Amino acid sequence: MEAQNSYRALMSIPGLSPLILAATLSRLAARMFGLTLVLFVLARFSSPALAGWLTFAAIAPGLLISPLPAHCSTGWVRQQRSGSI
């Protein structure tokens, strides 16, 4: 039997549509947070430099931590392939 490689087949998976909607809204909310932060700081303090620094401060922890899960998952994949688990 030939597998169906189509969006219709993909969307027929139970629970996938709400998951895609939740992921889309989550990404939208994350982007809107950055925009809201910049607009708030500009309106309140009239300082583009402060807006930039606060936006950096909001993003920097994620940038510093993001290599860690990638490194951990790469090690896990290597262990799975070698069969040491």
Contacts in CASP RR format, 6 or more apart in sequence:
PFRMAT RR
TARGET T0000
AUTHOR 0000-0000-0000
METHOD contacts of the structure
MODEL  1
MEAQNSYRALMSIPGLSPLILAATLSRLAARMFGLTLVLFVLARFSSPAL
AGWLTFAAIAPGLLISPLPAHCSTGWVRQQRSGSI
10 16 0 8 1.000
11 17 0 8 1.000
33 58 0 8 1.000
34 55 0 8 1.000
34 58 0 8 1.000
37 51 0 8 1.000
37 54 0 8 1.000
37 55 0 8 1.000
37 58 0 8 1.000
38 51 0 8 1.000
38 52 0 8 1.000
38 55 0 8 1.000
41 47 0 8 1.000
41 50 0 8 1.000
41 51 0 8 1.000
41 52 0 8 1.000
41 54 0 8 1.000
42 48 0 8 1.000
42 51 0 8 1.000
45 51 0 8 1.000
79 85 0 8 1.000
END
